[in-house]
């Protein structure tokens, strides 16, 4: 979940070529991720989805933040909705983690919001 977006982001940062095939695959996946954040998709109800959203934001913002502004706004709203009352982020759907934040989820969310 989000692997193509992560690879696309890495290749874009290394090449600054938005037309690179790996970047294009990543952007396609990022668009799918953005669409799923609108709800009605089971993918959005998985805890690891927060990681995918954060990486998709980073890729789209790096490539063209103006062109992808609607998708970015949708994903930023998703992250804001996932933020906990204590300011952190955590595993919302996994009962074994209880009611506490998670360093990894918080790190990815902050990178996406940054």
DSSP file (Angstrom, degrees, kcal/mol; ACC not computed):
  #  RESIDUE AA STRUCTURE BP1 BP2  ACC     N-H-->O    O-->H-N    N-H-->O    O-->H-N    TCO  KAPPA ALPHA  PHI   PSI    X-CA   Y-CA   Z-CA
    1    1 A X              0   0    0      0, 0.0    50,-0.0     0, 0.0    51,-0.0   0.000 360.0 360.0 360.0 107.9    0.0    0.0    0.0
    2    2 A X     >  +     0   0    0     50,-0.1     4,-2.3    53,-0.0     5,-0.2   0.472 360.0 125.3  91.8   2.0    1.8    3.1   -1.2
    3    3 A X  H  > S+     0   0    0      1,-0.2     4,-2.6     2,-0.2     5,-0.2   0.898  74.0  48.7 -64.5 -40.4    4.9    1.4   -2.4
    4    4 A X  H  > S+     0   0    0      2,-0.2     4,-2.7     1,-0.2    22,-0.2   0.882 111.2  51.1 -66.7 -36.8    4.7    2.8   -5.9
    5    5 A X  H  > S+     0   0    0      2,-0.2     4,-2.3     1,-0.2    -2,-0.2   0.902 111.0  48.6 -65.7 -40.4    4.2    6.3   -4.5
    6    6 A X  H  X S+     0   0    0     -4,-2.3     4,-2.3     2,-0.2    -2,-0.2   0.928 113.5  46.0 -64.9 -45.4    7.2    5.9   -2.3
    7    7 A X  H  X S+     0   0    0     -4,-2.6     4,-2.6     1,-0.2     5,-0.2   0.911 112.5  51.6 -63.4 -41.8    9.4    4.6   -5.2
    8    8 A X  H  X S+     0   0    0     -4,-2.7     4,-2.6     1,-0.2    -2,-0.2   0.896 109.5  49.9 -61.2 -40.8    8.1    7.5   -7.3
    9    9 A X  H  X S+     0   0    0     -4,-2.3     4,-2.6     2,-0.2    -1,-0.2   0.924 111.3  48.5 -64.5 -44.5    9.0   10.0   -4.7
   10   10 A X  H  X S+     0   0    0     -4,-2.3     4,-1.6     2,-0.2    -2,-0.2   0.925 114.3  45.4 -62.0 -45.4   12.5    8.6   -4.3
   11   11 A X  H  X S+     0   0    0     -4,-2.6     4,-2.5     2,-0.2     5,-0.4   0.904 112.6  51.4 -66.9 -40.5   13.1    8.6   -8.1
   12   12 A X  H  X S+     0   0    0     -4,-2.6     4,-3.5    -5,-0.2    -2,-0.2   0.931 109.5  49.4 -62.4 -44.3   11.7   12.1   -8.4
   13   13 A X  H  < S+     0   0    0     -4,-2.6    -1,-0.2     1,-0.2    -2,-0.2   0.834 116.1  44.4 -63.9 -31.1   13.9   13.5   -5.7
   14   14 A X  H  < S+     0   0    0     -4,-1.6    -1,-0.2    -5,-0.2    -2,-0.2   0.829 132.1  18.0 -80.5 -33.2   16.9   11.8   -7.4
   15   15 A X  H  < S-     0   0    0     -4,-2.5    -3,-0.2    -5,-0.1    -2,-0.2   0.673  79.8-142.6-113.1 -22.8   16.1   12.8  -11.0
   16   16 A X     <  +     0   0    0     -4,-3.5     2,-0.7    -5,-0.4    -4,-0.1   0.808  58.1 135.6  53.9  32.6   13.6   15.7  -10.8
   17   17 A X    >   -     0   0    0     -6,-0.3     3,-1.4     1,-0.1     6,-0.2  -0.892  37.5-174.3-112.0 100.8   12.0   14.1  -13.8
   18   18 A X  T 3  S+     0   0    0     -2,-0.7    -1,-0.1     1,-0.2    -6,-0.1   0.681  84.1  59.6 -68.6 -15.0    8.2   14.0  -13.5
   19   19 A X  T 3  S+     0   0    0      4,-0.1    -1,-0.2     5,-0.0     5,-0.0   0.488  73.3 121.5 -91.7  -3.3    8.0   12.0  -16.7
   20   20 A X  S <> S-     0   0    0     -3,-1.4     4,-2.7     1,-0.1     3,-0.3  -0.355  72.0-124.2 -58.5 137.4   10.1    9.1  -15.4
   21   21 A X  H  > S+     0   0    0      1,-0.2     4,-2.3     2,-0.2     5,-0.2   0.846 110.7  51.5 -56.6 -36.3    8.0    5.9  -15.6
   22   22 A X  H  > S+     0   0    0      2,-0.2     4,-2.1     1,-0.2    -1,-0.2   0.890 111.1  48.1 -68.1 -38.3    8.5    5.1  -11.9
   23   23 A X  H  > S+     0   0    0     -3,-0.3     4,-2.6    -6,-0.2    -2,-0.2   0.913 111.0  51.0 -66.1 -43.1    7.4    8.6  -11.0
   24   24 A X  H  X S+     0   0    0     -4,-2.7     4,-2.1     2,-0.2    -2,-0.2   0.897 109.8  49.4 -63.1 -40.6    4.3    8.3  -13.3
   25   25 A X  H  X S+     0   0    0     -4,-2.3     4,-2.3    -5,-0.2    -1,-0.2   0.911 111.6  50.3 -62.7 -41.3    3.4    5.0  -11.7
   26   26 A X  H  X S+     0   0    0     -4,-2.1     4,-2.7   -22,-0.2    -2,-0.2   0.908 109.4  49.9 -62.8 -42.6    3.7    6.6   -8.3
   27   27 A X  H  X S+     0   0    0     -4,-2.6     4,-2.1     2,-0.2    -1,-0.2   0.869 108.9  52.8 -64.6 -36.7    1.5    9.5   -9.3
   28   28 A X  H  X S+     0   0    0     -4,-2.1     4,-1.7     2,-0.2    -1,-0.2   0.927 112.5  44.3 -64.2 -44.1   -1.1    7.1  -10.6
   29   29 A X  H  X S+     0   0    0     -4,-2.3     4,-2.6     1,-0.2    -2,-0.2   0.900 110.4  55.2 -66.8 -39.1   -1.1    5.3   -7.2
   30   30 A X  H  X S+     0   0    0     -4,-2.7     4,-2.6     1,-0.2    -1,-0.2   0.885 106.6  51.4 -60.5 -38.6   -1.1    8.6   -5.3
   31   31 A X  H  X S+     0   0    0     -4,-2.1     4,-2.2     2,-0.2    -1,-0.2   0.890 109.9  49.5 -65.4 -38.9   -4.2    9.7   -7.3
   32   32 A X  H  X S+     0   0    0     -4,-1.7     4,-2.0     2,-0.2    -2,-0.2   0.908 111.4  49.1 -64.3 -42.5   -5.9    6.4   -6.3
   33   33 A X  H  X S+     0   0    0     -4,-2.6     4,-1.3     2,-0.2    -2,-0.2   0.920 110.6  50.4 -62.8 -44.9   -4.9    6.9   -2.7
   34   34 A X  H  < S+     0   0    0     -4,-2.6     3,-0.4     1,-0.2     4,-0.4   0.904 109.8  50.9 -60.8 -41.5   -6.3   10.5   -2.8
   35   35 A X  H >< S+     0   0    0     -4,-2.2     3,-1.2     1,-0.2    -1,-0.2   0.881 107.0  53.9 -63.9 -38.6   -9.6    9.2   -4.2
   36   36 A X  H >< S+     0   0    0     -4,-2.0     3,-1.7     1,-0.3     5,-0.4   0.756  94.5  69.4 -69.6 -24.1   -9.9    6.6   -1.5
   37   37 A X  T 3< S+     0   0    0     -4,-1.3    -1,-0.3    -3,-0.4    -2,-0.2   0.663  82.4  74.4 -69.8 -12.7   -9.6    9.2    1.3
   38   38 A X  T <  S-     0   0    0     -3,-1.2    -1,-0.3    -4,-0.4    -2,-0.2   0.576 109.5-115.1 -74.4  -7.6  -13.0   10.6    0.3
   39   39 A X  S <  S+     0   0    0     -3,-1.7    -1,-0.2    -4,-0.1     3,-0.1  -0.240  87.3  91.1  99.4 171.2  -14.5    7.5    1.9
   40   40 A X  S    S+     0   0    0      1,-0.2     2,-0.4    -3,-0.1    -3,-0.1   0.613  71.5 104.5  78.3  12.3  -16.5    4.6    0.8
   41   41 A X    >   -     0   0    0     -5,-0.4     3,-1.0     1,-0.1     4,-0.4  -0.992  65.4-145.8-129.0 129.3  -13.3    2.5    0.2
   42   42 A X  G >  S+     0   0    0     -2,-0.4     3,-1.4     1,-0.2    -1,-0.1   0.778  97.1  69.5 -64.3 -25.9  -12.2   -0.3    2.5
   43   43 A X  G >  S+     0   0    0      1,-0.3     3,-1.5     2,-0.2    -1,-0.2   0.876  92.3  59.0 -58.5 -37.1   -8.6    0.7    1.9
   44   44 A X  G <  S+     0   0    0     -3,-1.0    -1,-0.3     1,-0.3    -2,-0.2   0.678  96.8  62.8 -66.6 -18.0   -9.1    3.9    3.8
   45   45 A X  G <  S+     0   0    0     -3,-1.4     2,-0.4    -4,-0.4    -1,-0.3   0.170  81.8  98.6 -96.0  18.4  -10.1    1.9    6.9
   46   46 A X  S X  S-     0   0    0     -3,-1.5     3,-1.7     1,-0.1     4,-0.4  -0.884  73.4-135.3-105.2 137.4   -6.7    0.2    7.2
   47   47 A X  T >  S+     0   0    0     -2,-0.4     3,-1.3     1,-0.3     4,-0.3   0.846 104.2  58.7 -60.8 -35.2   -4.2    1.6    9.7
   48   48 A X  T >> S+     0   0    0      1,-0.3     4,-1.3     2,-0.2     3,-0.7   0.613  84.2  84.3 -71.7  -8.6   -1.3    1.4    7.3
   49   49 A X  H <> S+     0   0    0     -3,-1.7     4,-2.7     1,-0.2    -1,-0.3   0.821  78.2  66.2 -61.5 -30.9   -3.2    3.7    5.0
   50   50 A X  H <> S+     0   0    0     -3,-1.3     4,-2.1    -4,-0.4    -1,-0.2   0.888  99.8  51.0 -57.8 -39.1   -1.9    6.6    6.9
   51   51 A X  H <> S+     0   0    0     -3,-0.7     4,-2.2    -4,-0.3    -1,-0.2   0.925 110.0  48.8 -63.4 -44.7    1.6    5.8    5.6
   52   52 A X  H  X S+     0   0    0     -4,-1.3     4,-2.6     1,-0.2    -2,-0.2   0.907 110.8  50.3 -63.2 -42.8    0.4    5.6    2.0
   53   53 A X  H  X S+     0   0    0     -4,-2.7     4,-2.4     1,-0.2    -1,-0.2   0.926 110.1  50.5 -60.9 -45.2   -1.4    9.0    2.3
   54   54 A X  H  X S+     0   0    0     -4,-2.1     4,-1.9     1,-0.2    -1,-0.2   0.899 113.0  44.5 -62.7 -42.2    1.6   10.6    3.8
   55   55 A X  H  X S+     0   0    0     -4,-2.2     4,-2.3     2,-0.2    -1,-0.2   0.895 111.4  53.7 -70.1 -39.2    3.9    9.4    1.0
   56   56 A X  H  X S+     0   0    0     -4,-2.6     4,-2.6     1,-0.2     5,-0.3   0.902 108.3  51.0 -61.1 -40.7    1.4   10.2   -1.7
   57   57 A X  H  X S+     0   0    0     -4,-2.4     4,-2.7     1,-0.2     5,-0.3   0.938 109.3  49.9 -60.5 -47.0    1.3   13.8   -0.3
   58   58 A X  H  X S+     0   0    0     -4,-1.9     4,-1.9     1,-0.2    -2,-0.2   0.908 112.9  46.7 -60.7 -42.5    5.0   14.1   -0.4
   59   59 A X  H  X S+     0   0    0     -4,-2.3     4,-2.4     2,-0.2     5,-0.2   0.962 115.4  43.5 -64.7 -52.4    5.2   12.9   -4.0
   60   60 A X  H  X S+     0   0    0     -4,-2.6     4,-2.4     1,-0.2     8,-0.3   0.891 114.4  50.2 -64.0 -39.4    2.4   15.1   -5.4
   61   61 A X  H  X S+     0   0    0     -4,-2.7     4,-0.8    -5,-0.3    -1,-0.2   0.878 112.6  47.6 -66.2 -36.8    3.6   18.2   -3.5
   62   62 A X  H  < S+     0   0    0     -4,-1.9    -2,-0.2    -5,-0.3    -1,-0.2   0.903 115.6  43.5 -70.6 -41.0    7.2   17.7   -4.8
   63   63 A X  H  < S-     0   0    0     -4,-2.4    -2,-0.2     1,-0.2    -3,-0.2   0.952 140.6 -25.3 -72.9 -50.1    6.1   17.1   -8.5
   64   64 A X  H  X  -     0   0    0     -4,-2.4     4,-2.2    -5,-0.2    -1,-0.2  -0.502  53.6-175.8-168.7  89.7    3.5   19.9   -8.8
   65   65 A X  T  < S+     0   0    0     -4,-0.8     7,-0.1     1,-0.2    -4,-0.1   0.761  88.8  51.3 -65.9 -24.7    1.7   21.2   -5.7
   66   66 A X  T >4 S+     0   0    0      2,-0.2     3,-1.3     1,-0.1     4,-0.3   0.943 111.0  45.8 -75.7 -49.1   -0.5   23.5   -7.8
   67   67 A X  T 34 S+     0   0    0      1,-0.3     3,-0.3     2,-0.1    -2,-0.2   0.880 120.5  39.8 -59.9 -39.9   -1.6   20.8  -10.3
   68   68 A X  T 3X S+     0   0    0     -4,-2.2     4,-2.8    -8,-0.3    -1,-0.3   0.178  79.2 117.7 -98.4  17.3   -2.4   18.4   -7.5
   69   69 A X  H <> S+     0   0    0     -3,-1.3     4,-2.8     1,-0.2     5,-0.2   0.876  73.8  51.5 -55.6 -43.5   -3.9   20.8   -5.0
   70   70 A X  H  > S+     0   0    0     -3,-0.3     4,-2.0    -4,-0.3    -1,-0.2   0.936 114.1  43.9 -60.9 -43.9   -7.3   19.2   -4.9
   71   71 A X  H  > S+     0   0    0      2,-0.2     4,-2.3     1,-0.2    -2,-0.2   0.909 113.8  51.3 -65.3 -42.0   -5.8   15.8   -4.2
   72   72 A X  H  X S+     0   0    0     -4,-2.8     4,-2.8     1,-0.2     5,-0.2   0.921 109.1  50.0 -61.9 -44.2   -3.5   17.3   -1.7
   73   73 A X  H  X S+     0   0    0     -4,-2.8     4,-2.3    -5,-0.2    -1,-0.2   0.903 110.0  51.2 -61.4 -41.3   -6.3   19.1    0.1
   74   74 A X  H  X S+     0   0    0     -4,-2.0     4,-1.7    -5,-0.2    -1,-0.2   0.924 113.9  43.4 -61.5 -45.3   -8.3   15.8    0.3
   75   75 A X  H  X S+     0   0    0     -4,-2.3     4,-2.2     2,-0.2    -2,-0.2   0.866 111.6  53.5 -72.4 -35.2   -5.4   13.9    1.8
   76   76 A X  H  X S+     0   0    0     -4,-2.8     4,-2.5     2,-0.2    -1,-0.2   0.901 107.5  51.9 -64.2 -39.4   -4.5   16.7    4.2
   77   77 A X  H  X S+     0   0    0     -4,-2.3     4,-2.2    -5,-0.2    -2,-0.2   0.904 107.5  53.3 -61.4 -40.9   -8.1   16.7    5.4
   78   78 A X  H  X S+     0   0    0     -4,-1.7     4,-1.6     2,-0.2    -2,-0.2   0.935 109.7  47.5 -58.7 -47.5   -7.8   12.9    6.0
   79   79 A X  H  X S+     0   0    0     -4,-2.2     4,-0.9     1,-0.2     3,-0.2   0.916 110.4  51.6 -62.4 -42.6   -4.7   13.4    8.1
   80   80 A X  H >< S+     0   0    0     -4,-2.5     3,-0.6     1,-0.2    -1,-0.2   0.890 109.3  50.7 -61.2 -38.0   -6.3   16.1   10.1
   81   81 A X  H 3< S+     0   0    0     -4,-2.2    -1,-0.2     1,-0.2    -2,-0.2   0.794 109.2  51.9 -68.9 -28.1   -9.3   13.8   10.8
   82   82 A X  H 3< S+     0   0    0     -4,-1.6     8,-0.4    -3,-0.2    -1,-0.2   0.601  83.9 111.9 -83.7 -11.8   -6.9   11.0   11.9
   83   83 A X    <<  -     0   0    0     -4,-0.9     6,-0.2    -3,-0.6     5,-0.1  -0.398  66.7-127.7 -68.2 138.1   -5.1   13.2   14.4
   84   84 A X    >   -     0   0    0      4,-3.2     3,-1.9    -2,-0.1    -1,-0.1  -0.348  21.9-107.9 -80.9 163.0   -5.6   12.3   18.0
   85   85 A X  T 3  S+     0   0    0      1,-0.3    -1,-0.1     2,-0.1    -2,-0.1   0.752 119.8  58.4 -64.4 -23.3   -6.7   14.7   20.7
   86   86 A X  T 3  S-     0   0    0      2,-0.1    -1,-0.3     1,-0.0     3,-0.1   0.423 121.9-106.1 -86.4   2.7   -3.2   14.6   22.2
   87   87 A X  S <  S+     0   0    0     -3,-1.9    -2,-0.1     1,-0.3     2,-0.0   0.173  87.2 101.6  97.5 -17.2   -1.7   15.8   18.9
   88   88 A X        -     0   0    0     -5,-0.1    -4,-3.2     1,-0.0     2,-0.3  -0.133  65.0-124.2 -88.8-172.9   -0.3   12.5   17.8
   89   89 A X        +     0   0    0     13,-0.4    13,-3.2    -6,-0.2    17,-0.5  -0.950  33.7 160.9-130.8 150.9   -1.4    9.8   15.4
   90   90 A X        -     0   0    0     -8,-0.4     2,-1.3    -2,-0.3    11,-0.2  -0.896  49.7 -59.1-156.5-174.4   -1.9    6.2   16.0
   91   91 A X        +     0   0    0      9,-0.4     3,-0.4    -2,-0.3     6,-0.2  -0.650  46.6 179.7 -81.1  96.8   -3.5    2.9   14.9
   92   92 A X  S    S+     0   0    0     -2,-1.3    -1,-0.2     1,-0.2   -46,-0.0   0.814  77.5  37.7 -69.2 -33.7   -7.2    3.8   14.9
   93   93 A X  S    S+     0   0    0     -3,-0.1     2,-0.7     1,-0.1    -1,-0.2   0.444  95.1  87.7-104.5  -1.6   -8.5    0.4   13.8
   94   94 A X    >   -     0   0    0     -3,-0.4     3,-1.4     1,-0.1     4,-0.4  -0.870  55.3-165.8-104.4 109.5   -6.2   -2.0   15.7
   95   95 A X  G >  S+     0   0    0     -2,-0.7     3,-1.2     1,-0.3    -1,-0.1   0.756  81.3  71.4 -66.4 -24.2   -7.6   -2.7   19.1
   96   96 A X  G 3  S+     0   0    0      1,-0.3    -1,-0.3     2,-0.1    -2,-0.0   0.713  95.6  53.6 -67.8 -17.1   -4.3   -4.2   20.3
   97   97 A X  G <  S-     0   0    0     -3,-1.4     3,-0.4     1,-0.2    -1,-0.3   0.574  92.7-166.0 -91.7 -10.3   -2.7   -0.7   20.4
   98   98 A X    <   -     0   0    0     -3,-1.2     2,-0.8    -4,-0.4    -1,-0.2  -0.207  50.8 -28.2  63.2-149.4   -5.4    0.7   22.6
   99   99 A X  S    S+     0   0    0     -4,-0.0     2,-0.3    -9,-0.0    -1,-0.2  -0.477 103.5 103.5-104.6  60.6   -5.8    4.4   23.0
  100  100 A X        -     0   0    0     -2,-0.8    -9,-0.4    -3,-0.4    -3,-0.0  -0.962  66.7-108.2-139.1 157.8   -2.3    5.6   22.5
  101  101 A X        -     0   0    0     -2,-0.3     2,-0.4   -11,-0.2   -11,-0.3  -0.236  24.9-135.4 -77.3 170.8   -0.3    7.3   19.8
  102  102 A X     >  -     0   0    0    -13,-3.2     4,-2.5     1,-0.1   -13,-0.4  -0.998   5.3-143.8-132.7 130.7    2.4    5.7   17.7
  103  103 A X  H  > S+     0   0    0     -2,-0.4     4,-2.6     1,-0.2     5,-0.2   0.903 101.3  48.3 -60.5 -44.1    5.8    7.3   16.9
  104  104 A X  H  > S+     0   0    0      2,-0.2     4,-2.3     1,-0.2     5,-0.2   0.928 113.4  45.9 -65.4 -46.0    6.0    5.8   13.4
  105  105 A X  H  > S+     0   0    0      1,-0.2     4,-2.5     2,-0.2    -1,-0.2   0.913 114.1  49.6 -63.1 -41.4    2.5    6.9   12.4
  106  106 A X  H  X S+     0   0    0     -4,-2.5     4,-2.6   -17,-0.5    -2,-0.2   0.912 109.5  52.0 -63.6 -42.3    3.1   10.4   13.9
  107  107 A X  H  X S+     0   0    0     -4,-2.6     4,-2.2    -5,-0.2    -2,-0.2   0.939 112.5  44.2 -60.0 -48.7    6.3   10.7   12.0
  108  108 A X  H  X S+     0   0    0     -4,-2.3     4,-2.2     1,-0.2    -1,-0.2   0.917 113.5  50.7 -64.6 -42.5    4.8    9.9    8.6
  109  109 A X  H  X S+     0   0    0     -4,-2.5     4,-2.4    -5,-0.2    -1,-0.2   0.923 110.5  49.2 -61.8 -43.4    1.8   12.1    9.3
  110  110 A X  H  X S+     0   0    0     -4,-2.6     4,-2.1     1,-0.2    -1,-0.2   0.896 109.2  52.3 -64.3 -39.8    4.0   15.0   10.2
  111  111 A X  H  < S+     0   0    0     -4,-2.2    -1,-0.2     1,-0.2    -2,-0.2   0.899 111.2  48.0 -61.8 -38.9    6.1   14.5    7.1
  112  112 A X  H  < S+     0   0    0     -4,-2.2    -2,-0.2     1,-0.2    -1,-0.2   0.892 114.3  45.4 -67.2 -39.3    2.9   14.6    5.0
  113  113 A X  H  <        0   0    0     -4,-2.4    -2,-0.2     1,-0.2    -1,-0.2   0.776 360.0 360.0 -74.1 -25.8    1.6   17.7    6.7
  114  114 A X     <        0   0    0     -4,-2.1    -1,-0.2    -5,-0.2    -2,-0.2   0.478 360.0 360.0 -68.7 360.0    5.0   19.4    6.4
